[in-house]
């Protein structure tokens, strides 16, 4: 199993004016956002956007293996569930979220274990801890057998990716808005519906930072603002 990434040149030299070119300059707003994101990560809520958003749904990742080499096509379900899609080159596959590329697959490789091994900070790995723990508990032979089995297909709510377009709908007069606080800030009312999982657990301000539902961890394809009249 190999992992490889493409990175640009870096420089740690200081120019004649005393500035270090590769050090970012943070404004007060940037500092607030970083602090806010750090607090969300502490609560298990991740706001990082996937690098390959077009492959964020399981079914689309499965379809990417149609023209893959036979040894990848045979375990397309398992690879797709672990967040990978076929890149169209050799036997290289990419994680849709962190962008990590893995190649030279063998029958002994377990997708979840290899994903965690080469990209432990991947958000998709972090929101699926039960999958990596389950792999570590399995004996090697059982893990390899499971690698070759066709996994039970999960229900896909929407195959057509919609780029987080926010629509508005109006609910009939009800006094529910004040009863359901945002799961993230615990201050404002939940007014944004995540249409993939149908959870109404976020305010508009916090929903802008969310790519995964804080309740079920499902990727959010579409958000709808619910207006309580």
C-alpha positions as CSV (number, residue, x, y, z in Angstrom):
1,X,0.0,0.0,0.0
2,X,1.4,3.4,-1.0
3,X,0.3,6.9,-0.2
4,X,1.3,9.9,-2.2
5,X,0.4,13.5,-2.5
6,X,1.4,16.4,-4.7
7,X,2.6,19.4,-2.9
8,X,4.2,22.7,-4.1
9,X,7.5,24.1,-3.1
10,X,7.8,25.8,0.3
11,X,10.2,28.4,1.6
12,X,11.2,29.3,5.1
13,X,13.6,32.1,4.0
14,X,13.0,35.7,5.1
15,X,13.1,38.5,2.5
16,X,15.1,41.7,2.7
17,X,12.3,43.5,4.6
18,X,12.2,40.9,7.3
19,X,9.0,39.2,6.3
20,X,8.6,35.4,6.1
21,X,6.7,34.8,2.8
22,X,5.1,31.5,3.8
23,X,3.7,32.7,7.1
24,X,-0.1,33.6,6.9
25,X,-1.4,36.9,8.2
26,X,-4.4,36.4,10.4
27,X,-6.9,39.2,11.0
28,X,-9.1,39.4,14.1
29,X,-11.9,37.8,12.1
30,X,-9.6,34.9,11.1
31,X,-8.6,34.4,14.7
32,X,-12.3,34.3,15.8
33,X,-13.2,31.8,13.1
34,X,-10.2,29.5,14.0
35,X,-11.2,29.7,17.7
36,X,-14.8,28.9,16.8
37,X,-13.8,25.9,14.6
38,X,-11.5,24.6,17.4
39,X,-14.4,24.7,19.8
40,X,-16.7,22.9,17.3
41,X,-14.1,20.2,16.8
42,X,-13.9,19.7,20.5
43,X,-17.6,19.0,20.5
44,X,-17.2,16.5,17.6
45,X,-18.6,18.9,15.0
46,X,-16.4,19.4,11.9
47,X,-16.7,22.3,9.4
48,X,-14.0,21.4,6.9
49,X,-15.4,21.3,3.3
50,X,-14.6,18.1,1.3
51,X,-11.9,18.5,-1.3
52,X,-13.9,16.5,-3.8
53,X,-17.4,17.5,-3.1
54,X,-18.8,15.9,-6.2
55,X,-18.0,12.5,-4.7
56,X,-19.6,13.1,-1.3
57,X,-22.4,10.6,-1.8
58,X,-21.8,6.9,-1.5
59,X,-23.6,5.9,-4.7
60,X,-21.5,8.3,-6.9
61,X,-18.3,6.9,-5.4
62,X,-19.5,3.4,-6.2
63,X,-20.2,4.4,-9.8
64,X,-16.7,5.7,-10.2
65,X,-15.3,2.1,-10.0
66,X,-17.2,1.0,-13.2
67,X,-14.0,1.4,-15.3
68,X,-11.6,0.5,-12.5
69,X,-9.2,-2.4,-12.7
70,X,-10.8,-5.7,-11.8
71,X,-9.2,-6.0,-8.3
72,X,-10.7,-2.6,-7.4
73,X,-14.0,-3.2,-9.1
74,X,-14.4,-6.4,-7.0
75,X,-14.4,-4.5,-3.8
76,X,-15.9,-1.2,-5.0
77,X,-18.6,-1.2,-2.3
78,X,-16.1,-1.5,0.6
79,X,-13.8,1.2,-0.9
80,X,-16.7,3.6,-1.5
81,X,-18.0,3.2,2.0
82,X,-14.5,4.0,3.3
83,X,-14.7,7.3,1.4
84,X,-12.7,6.4,-1.7
85,X,-13.5,6.9,-5.4
86,X,-11.6,5.8,-8.5
87,X,-9.3,8.5,-9.9
88,X,-9.2,6.9,-13.4
89,X,-5.4,6.4,-13.3
90,X,-3.8,3.1,-12.6
91,X,-5.2,1.7,-9.3
92,X,-5.0,5.1,-7.5
93,X,-8.1,6.0,-5.5
94,X,-8.8,9.3,-3.7
95,X,-10.6,10.1,-0.4
96,X,-13.4,12.5,-1.3
97,X,-12.9,14.5,1.9
98,X,-9.2,14.8,2.7
99,X,-8.0,14.2,-0.9
100,X,-5.4,11.5,0.1
101,X,-4.4,9.3,-2.8
102,X,-3.7,5.6,-2.1
103,X,-2.4,3.1,-4.7
104,X,-0.9,-0.4,-5.1
105,X,-3.7,-2.1,-3.4
106,X,-3.4,-5.8,-2.4
107,X,-5.9,-8.3,-1.1
108,X,-4.6,-7.9,2.4
109,X,-5.3,-4.2,2.6
110,X,-8.3,-3.0,4.6
111,X,-9.7,0.3,3.3
112,X,-10.7,1.7,6.7
113,X,-7.4,0.8,8.3
114,X,-5.3,2.1,5.4
115,X,-7.4,5.3,5.3
116,X,-6.8,5.9,9.0
117,X,-3.1,4.9,8.7
118,X,-2.2,7.4,6.0
119,X,-4.7,10.2,6.9
120,X,-5.6,10.0,10.6
121,X,-6.8,13.6,10.6
122,X,-9.3,13.1,7.8
123,X,-12.8,14.3,8.9
124,X,-14.5,11.4,7.3
125,X,-12.4,9.0,9.5
126,X,-13.1,11.1,12.6
127,X,-16.9,11.0,12.2
128,X,-16.8,7.2,11.6
129,X,-14.8,6.0,14.6
130,X,-16.9,2.9,15.0
131,X,-15.7,1.6,11.6
132,X,-12.0,1.9,12.4
133,X,-12.5,0.4,15.9
134,X,-14.4,-2.5,14.3
135,X,-11.6,-3.2,11.9
136,X,-9.0,-3.2,14.7
137,X,-11.0,-5.7,16.7
138,X,-11.4,-8.2,13.8
139,X,-8.9,-11.0,13.3
140,X,-6.9,-10.6,10.1
141,X,-8.5,-13.4,8.2
142,X,-12.0,-12.1,9.1
143,X,-11.0,-8.6,8.0
144,X,-9.7,-9.8,4.7
145,X,-12.9,-11.8,4.0
146,X,-15.0,-8.8,4.8
147,X,-12.9,-6.8,2.3
148,X,-14.0,-9.1,-0.5
149,X,-17.6,-9.4,0.5
150,X,-20.3,-7.3,-1.2
151,X,-21.6,-5.0,1.5
152,X,-25.2,-4.3,2.1
153,X,-26.2,-1.3,0.1
154,X,-27.4,1.7,2.2
155,X,-30.3,3.8,1.3
156,X,-29.3,6.8,-0.7
157,X,-31.7,9.7,-0.3
158,X,-30.6,11.8,-3.2
159,X,-28.3,10.8,-6.0
160,X,-28.1,14.2,-7.6
161,X,-25.7,16.5,-5.7
162,X,-27.1,20.0,-5.1
163,X,-24.4,22.5,-4.1
164,X,-25.7,23.4,-0.7
165,X,-28.4,25.6,-2.2
166,X,-30.4,27.3,0.5
167,X,-34.2,27.5,-0.2
168,X,-36.9,28.9,1.9
169,X,-40.2,27.4,3.0
170,X,-42.8,28.7,5.3
171,X,-44.3,26.7,8.1
172,X,-47.9,27.2,9.4
173,X,-48.1,29.3,12.6
174,X,-46.6,27.2,15.4
175,X,-44.8,28.1,18.6
176,X,-42.0,25.6,18.0
177,X,-39.1,27.9,17.0
178,X,-38.3,28.9,20.6
179,X,-38.5,25.3,21.8
180,X,-35.7,23.8,19.7
181,X,-32.4,25.5,20.2
182,X,-29.5,25.1,17.8
183,X,-27.4,22.1,18.7
184,X,-24.2,24.0,18.0
185,X,-24.6,27.4,19.7
186,X,-27.4,26.6,22.1
187,X,-28.6,30.2,21.8
188,X,-30.6,30.7,18.6
189,X,-33.5,28.7,17.4
190,X,-33.1,25.9,14.9
191,X,-34.4,27.2,11.6
192,X,-32.4,25.3,9.0
193,X,-33.6,21.9,7.8
194,X,-31.0,19.4,6.5
195,X,-33.0,17.8,3.7
196,X,-30.9,14.6,3.4
197,X,-31.5,13.4,6.9
198,X,-34.5,15.7,7.7
199,X,-32.9,17.0,10.9
200,X,-33.9,20.5,12.1
201,X,-31.1,21.2,14.6
202,X,-29.2,24.3,13.4
203,X,-29.7,28.0,13.2
204,X,-28.8,29.9,10.0
205,X,-25.5,31.3,11.4
206,X,-24.1,27.9,12.5
207,X,-25.5,26.1,9.4
208,X,-23.2,28.1,7.2
209,X,-20.2,26.3,8.8
210,X,-21.6,22.8,8.8
211,X,-21.0,20.2,6.1
212,X,-22.2,17.2,8.3
213,X,-25.3,16.9,10.4
214,X,-24.3,17.1,14.1
215,X,-26.9,14.5,15.0
216,X,-26.4,11.7,12.4
217,X,-23.1,12.7,10.8
218,X,-24.6,12.5,7.3
219,X,-23.1,14.8,4.6
220,X,-25.4,17.8,3.9
221,X,-26.2,18.2,0.2
222,X,-29.1,20.7,0.7
223,X,-30.2,23.1,3.4
224,X,-33.6,24.7,3.6
225,X,-34.4,27.7,5.8
226,X,-37.7,27.2,7.6
227,X,-39.6,30.4,8.2
228,X,-42.0,30.2,11.2
229,X,-44.9,32.6,10.6
